[in-house]
Amino acid sequence: MAVCVAAIVMPGVAFAQQRPLATEDPETVGAGRVLLEAGMDYARDAVFPVSGLEGQLLRVPLIGLSIGVSSIAEIQIDGGPYDRLTITQRRPAPLSSMLEVTGNSTSDVDDIVIGTKVRLVPEGVSRPAFGFRFATKLPNASNENGLGLDTTDFYSSLLIAKTVQSVRVVSNVGLAILGDATRGDRQNDLLTYGISFARAVTQAAEVVGEVNGRVNMRDTQVPPGTESSSIVRFGTRYTIGTWRADAALMFGVTSSDPSIGVAAGFTYVFNAFRVP
């Protein structure tokens, strides 16, 4: 049993990011360390309610960078240079008249997310770890290509995690302030959530899963692109030294989500600098 606990806890410190999951662990990468992750995902029946496009979405490479600025804090930068949608359907939508897409596909860069995570309370024998994360999504993808909203969004979350025997459970709850892509004077405030698990099956291998999403709390006049959303993921991770490979299946829960998808990638951690 001690071997399984070590397999969960020790990699969790070095690999604080949760790839292929979205639920954030309160543990950080560590002072002076840099975590680099890269991967791809492919989703069927992806829906873009503002542009009215629907199709198969490929995002590659998805790149994440976490920089440990202290033992309890890190800076995160996430995004990707290429998103491509193979269009299977076009529907009337609020900004469909702005589209500059004439063929059966469109592409754009991914929106960049810049955030900070701080571990507030370390995990104890009977106490979970607590942390806080806030992030801003920048409007890099354009609505003319149908894949962006041209809005700047803000996220904040409380992070909680506890290891019980060979299973690590992580939960997030927070607030998302999402801009209205059709009106510059309106926004939508949503509840965000996530709960995940990672179970060690050997010292190197884990099975992982989560449900992660957001809840719209408006009854009427929901700005398009800010609807409720929820994704279920199941996958595996395999760690060798400072490298980790991952793969997962994704399942959409709401009508605004892709029906099914796959994700795969890797994570690498290295000592980059000394914190004074």
N, C-alpha and C positions, 0 to 999 in steps of 0.2 A: 504494500500500500504506500509506503514512503516513496518508492520509486515513481509511482504514478503521480503523487502530489508534487514531487520535484519536477516532473515533466510538464505539469501545468504551470507551476509558479515561476520557475526560473526562466523558461522561454517567454512568459508573459511580461517579465521586466524588460528583457531585451527587445521583444517584439510587441511593444505596447499597442501598436495599431492592429486592428482586428481583421485585416484582409483574410478571406474574401467577404467578411461581414461588415456592416455599416455601424453597428452599435459600438460606441467608444468605451474602452477600458480606462478607468481612472489612472492606472499606472502610466508613467511617462517613459520615454526612451532612455533617459539617463543623462547626467551632465557631460557635455562634450561629445556626445554620440550623435550620429546622423543615421536616420533610417530612410532608406530608399526603397520604394516599391513601384512595380510596374506590372501591368496586366491588360486584359481586354475583357469586354463582355459583349454578348450578342443577345438581343431580345426580339421576340416575335410579337407582332400586333402592338407595337409601341404607338401611343396616342399623343398627339400634340393639339390640345383643344383650342389654343389661340390661333394657330395657323390652319387647322382643319386637316392636317396630314396624318396618315396612319401607315405603318409599314414595319419593315424589319430593320432594327437599329444596330449598327456595329460601332463600338467605341474602342479605338486602339491607337496608340498605347495610352492607357490611363496611368498617369504618373503621380506619385505622392512623395513628398519630402517632409520629414519631421526632424527638427533640430533641437537637441536638448540644451537649453540655455541655463539650466540648473538641475539639481537632483529632483526637483518637483515640478518643473515647468518645461514646456516645449512649444515651438512655433511650427505650424503645419501649413503646407501649401499643396493643394491638390487640383488636378485638371488634366487636360489632354489636348493634343494638337489636331485630332481628327475624329469627327463623328460623321457617319454616313447612314442615311436613311434610304432604303429601297422602298419607294412609295407603292402601296397597294390600294390606297383609297384616298380620295379627297372629299371633304365635307365642307359645307358653308360654315364659316367661323368668323369671329370678330375682326381678325386681321388677315383674312385670306386674300383680301384685295391688295395687300402689300407684298405678296409673294413675288419673287423674281425667279421662280422655279418653273421651267417649261417641260422638262423631261420626266422620266420615271424615277429619278433619284436626286438627292440633294445632300450637301455636306457642309460642315462648318467646324470651327474649333469648339472645344468644350468650355463651359463656364469655369473660371478659376475660383476656388474657395480658399481663403486665407483665414486661419484661425489660431487660437492659443488654448492650450489645455494645461490646467494646474491641478496637481494632486493636493487636496486639502487635508485629508486624514489617511495615514497608512493603514493597511489591513492588520488586524490583530487576531489573536487566537479565536475570539468570539465576536469580533467586530469587523464589519465590512470596510473596505476602502471607499473613500469619497473623493470626488473630484468635480471640477467645473470646466466647461468648455464654451467658448463663444467664437463665432465665425461669421464672415461676410462673404457672400457670393457675388462676384463681379459679373457685369453683363457683357461677356466676351462674344457669345453666340448671338447672331442677329435674327430679328424676326423676318427680315427679307428672305432668308434662306429657310425659314420655317421651323428651325430647331431651337431658337432662342426666344427670350421674352424681353430682352433689353431692360431688365429691372435689376436693381441692387437689393439683395435680401439679407436679413440678419437672423442668426440662430444662437440660442443659448440653451445649455443643458446641464442638469445635475447628473453626475455619473456615479454609479454604485457598483461594487463588485465584491464577491466573496468566493473563496475556494473551499469546497466541501469534499473531502476525500479526493477523488480523481476528477472532479467536475468543477469547472470555474463558471459561475453565473454572473452575468453583467446586465445591468439595467440602466436605461437613460430615460429621463423625462424633462421636457423643456418647452420652449416657446420659439416659434418661427414667425418673423414679421416679413411677409411677402408682398412685394409691390404689385399693383394692378397694371398689367401690360396695356390695357385699353384706356386707362385714365391716370394721369399723373398725380391727382389729388386724392387717391384712394389706396388703401392697403387692406390686407387680411391677416389677422393674427390667429395662428393655428397652434394646437397642442401637438408636440412631437414626442415620440416614444420609441423605445427599443428594448428588447430583452433577448439575450443570447446565452448559449452554453457552449463550452468546449470541454470535451471529455478525452482524456489521455487513454489511448489503447496500448501504446508502447512508450518508451522514452522519447521517440522521435515523431510518432504519428498521433494525430487527434482527429476526432469527428466533431463537427461544429454545426450549429444551426441558430436561426434567429427569426423573429418577426420584427420589422422596423418600418415606421411610417409616420404619418401625420393625420390629424383629425381636424376637419373644418368645423367650426362651432357656430357658423352663421346658418340661419334658417332660409334666408332669401338673399338675393343679390350677391351671390358668390362670384368674386372676380374670376374669370377664366384663367386656368393655369394654376389655381390655388386650391383645387378640390382635394378632398381626402384621398390619401394614397397609402398603400401598405404592400410590402414585399416580404415573402417568406423565402429564406435561403437555407439550404442544407449542403454541406460540403465536407472537405477534408483538408488537413494541413500536414506537411511533412517537413521536419526541421533537421538540417545537418549543419552543425556549427553555427555560423552567423547567417546562414542562408535558410530560407523557408519557401517551399512551393505550396500552392493552394489551388483548389478547384471547387466549384459549387454549381448547383442548380438553383434557379430563381423562379418563383411562382407569384404572379400578381393576384391580389385579393379583390380590388375594386375595379370598376369599369374604366377607370383612368389609368390603370396599370397594364404593362405588357402581360400577355397570357403566360409565357414561359421564356426562360432564358438560361444562358450558361455564362460562367465567369471563370477565369484562370489567370494566374500570375505568380509573382515571386516577391520576396522581401529580403533585403540585405541590410545589416546593421554594422557600422564600423565606428571606431574612435577617431574623431576628426580634429579635436582641439582640446585644450585644457581651459577649464573655467577658472578664472582668477578668484 
